[in-house]
Protein backbone atom coordinates (compact mmCIF):
# COMPACT_ATOMS: atom_id res chain seq x y z
CA UNK A 1 0.00 0.00 0.00
CA UNK A 2 2.82 2.42 0.84
CA UNK A 3 4.44 2.10 -2.58
CA UNK A 4 1.16 2.34 -4.48
CA UNK A 5 -0.59 5.16 -2.61
CA UNK A 6 1.59 7.09 -0.17
CA UNK A 7 4.74 7.37 -2.29
CA UNK A 8 2.97 8.86 -5.36
CA UNK A 9 1.12 11.27 -3.05
CA UNK A 10 4.43 12.39 -1.55
CA UNK A 11 5.91 12.94 -5.03
CA UNK A 12 2.86 14.93 -6.18
CA UNK A 13 2.88 16.93 -2.95
CA UNK A 14 6.55 17.77 -3.32
CA UNK A 15 6.08 18.83 -6.94
CA UNK A 16 3.01 20.89 -6.02
CA UNK A 17 4.90 22.59 -3.21
CA UNK A 18 7.79 23.41 -5.55
CA UNK A 19 5.43 24.82 -8.20
CA UNK A 20 3.58 27.01 -5.72
CA UNK A 21 6.87 28.19 -4.26
CA UNK A 22 8.17 28.90 -7.76
CA UNK A 23 5.19 31.07 -8.68
CA UNK A 24 5.62 33.07 -5.49
CA UNK A 25 9.34 33.63 -6.01
CA UNK A 26 11.25 36.71 -7.05
CA UNK A 27 13.41 36.87 -10.16
CA UNK A 28 16.70 36.88 -8.24
CA UNK A 29 15.78 33.60 -6.50
CA UNK A 30 15.47 31.57 -9.72
CA UNK A 31 19.14 31.04 -10.45
CA UNK A 32 19.05 32.70 -13.86
CA UNK A 33 16.34 30.47 -15.35
CA UNK A 34 12.92 31.81 -16.35
CA UNK A 35 9.87 30.75 -14.37
CA UNK A 36 8.38 28.73 -17.25
CA UNK A 37 11.54 26.62 -17.60
CA UNK A 38 11.57 25.83 -13.89
CA UNK A 39 7.90 24.79 -14.15
CA UNK A 40 8.73 22.43 -17.04
CA UNK A 41 11.63 20.90 -15.09
CA UNK A 42 9.48 20.39 -11.99
CA UNK A 43 6.60 18.83 -13.95
CA UNK A 44 8.72 16.55 -16.15
CA UNK A 45 11.12 15.49 -13.39
CA UNK A 46 8.98 15.75 -10.24
CA UNK A 47 11.48 14.58 -7.62
CA UNK A 48 14.69 15.90 -9.17
CA UNK A 49 13.09 19.15 -10.37
CA UNK A 50 11.46 19.93 -7.03
CA UNK A 51 14.61 19.21 -5.04
CA UNK A 52 16.71 21.21 -7.52
CA UNK A 53 14.33 24.16 -7.20
CA UNK A 54 14.47 24.10 -3.41
CA UNK A 55 18.28 23.89 -3.40
CA UNK A 56 18.69 26.70 -5.97
CA UNK A 57 16.28 28.99 -4.14
CA UNK A 58 17.96 28.44 -0.77
CA UNK A 59 21.43 29.03 -2.20
CA UNK A 60 20.22 32.21 -3.92
CA UNK A 61 18.83 33.47 -0.63
CA UNK A 62 22.10 32.78 1.15
CA UNK A 63 24.12 34.42 -1.61
CA UNK A 64 21.96 37.55 -1.59
CA UNK A 65 22.89 38.35 1.97
CA UNK A 66 19.91 36.85 3.73
CA UNK A 67 17.59 39.76 4.14
CA UNK A 68 18.42 42.36 1.57
CA UNK A 69 16.26 43.04 -1.45
CA UNK A 70 12.65 42.38 -2.30
CA UNK A 71 12.50 38.87 -0.96
CA UNK A 72 13.42 40.06 2.55
CA UNK A 73 9.95 41.41 3.27
CA UNK A 74 8.56 37.87 3.54
CA UNK A 75 11.19 36.67 5.97
CA UNK A 76 10.45 36.23 9.62
CA UNK A 77 12.83 37.59 12.20
CA UNK A 78 15.18 35.11 13.81
CA UNK A 79 14.87 33.78 17.33
CA UNK A 80 16.49 36.90 18.75
CA UNK A 81 13.90 39.17 17.13
CA UNK A 82 14.40 41.80 14.47
CA UNK A 83 17.87 43.16 13.97
CA UNK A 84 18.50 46.63 15.25
CA UNK A 85 21.14 49.02 14.00
CA UNK A 86 24.21 49.19 16.17
CA UNK A 87 24.36 52.99 16.22
CA UNK A 88 21.80 55.69 16.87
CA UNK A 89 18.82 55.67 14.54
CA UNK A 90 17.99 59.38 14.52
CA UNK A 91 20.25 62.39 15.17
CA UNK A 92 18.44 63.22 18.40
CA UNK A 93 19.31 59.74 19.71
CA UNK A 94 23.03 60.34 19.15
CA UNK A 95 24.72 61.66 22.33
CA UNK A 96 27.58 63.15 20.34
CA UNK A 97 25.17 65.04 18.08
CA UNK A 98 23.27 66.38 21.09
CA UNK A 99 26.53 67.47 22.74
CA UNK A 100 27.61 69.32 19.58
CA UNK A 101 24.16 70.93 19.33
CA UNK A 102 24.39 72.15 22.93
CA UNK A 103 27.91 73.51 22.32
CA UNK A 104 26.71 75.38 19.22
CA UNK A 105 23.77 76.83 21.17
CA UNK A 106 26.08 78.04 23.94
CA UNK A 107 28.46 79.57 21.39
CA UNK A 108 25.61 81.48 19.72
CA UNK A 109 24.37 82.72 23.11
CA UNK A 110 27.86 83.97 23.98
CA UNK A 111 28.30 85.73 20.64
CA UNK A 112 24.81 87.21 20.70
CA UNK A 113 24.93 88.19 24.38
CA UNK A 114 28.38 89.77 24.18
CA UNK A 115 27.63 92.00 21.18
CA UNK A 116 24.45 93.54 22.67
CA UNK A 117 26.13 94.94 25.79
CA UNK A 118 28.03 98.28 25.44
N, C-alpha and C positions, 0 to 999 in steps of 0.2 A: 504494500500500500504506500509506503514512504516514497519509493522510487516512481510510482505511477501518479501520485497525486501531490504530495507535499513538495517534492523536488521541482516539478514544473511550476508550481505556484511560487516557490522561492525565486526561480529564474525570472518569471514574469514580473514579480514584485520588484526585484532588483532593477530590471530594465525600465519599469515604469517609474521608479524612483529617480533613476538617472535621467530619463527624458524630462520629467517635471523639473528636476534640478537644472537641467540644461536650459530649458525655456525661461527659467528665472535668473539666469546668469548674466553677468556683464561681459562685454567684449574682451576685456583684458584677462578674464578667467578662462578663456577657451583655448589657450595655447596656440594661437595663430590660425586655427581652423574655423571656418564659418559654422554657424549653428546647424545648417541643413546637413553638412557633412558629418558632424557629430551624431545627428539623429539617425542618419543612414548606418553609421558604424554601430550604434547601440541597437538598432533594430535587426540588422543582419547578423551581428555577433553579440547576442544578448549578454553573455557572461563577460567575455573579454572586453566588449565595448563599454559596458557599464563600469567595470573596474578601472579601465583606462581613463574614462571620463572623471571618475572620482579622484584618481591619482593626479591627473593633470590639473584639475581644479584646485586641489589642496596644495600642490607645489606652486601654482601661480599665486595663490594667496600668501604663501610663505615668502615668495620672491618679491612680492609687492610691498613688503614691509609690515604686513599684518595689521592693517587698520588705516591705511592711507588710501584715499581715492573713493570712488563711488560705492564700491562694495562694502566699505567700512560702516555705512549707516545701518546695515542689517546685523552687524555683529553685536553680541552681548558682551558686557564687561566681564572681565575675569573674576576670579574668586575674591580678589582684593578690592573690587569695585572699579569705578571709572578712573582712568589715569588723570592725575592733576599736574599742571605745569610745576616745575621745580621753583621758579621764581615768582615774583609778584604778577598778578594778572592785570591790574589796572595801575596807572601811575599813583593814585592816592593810596594804594596798598604798599607802595615801595617806601621803606623808611628813609632811604637815601634821597629820594625825590622830595619827600616831605621836609627833610632837613634843609635841602638846597632851597626849597620854596620859602621856608621860614627865614633863612639867611638873606635871601633876596628881598623879602618884605622888610626886614630890619634895616638893610642897606638903604632902601628907598625912604624909610621913615627918617633915617639919619640925614640923608641928603635933602629931603624936603623940609625937615624940621630945622636944620641948620641954616638954610638959605632965607627963611622967613624972619628970623630974628635979626635986629640991627646991630 
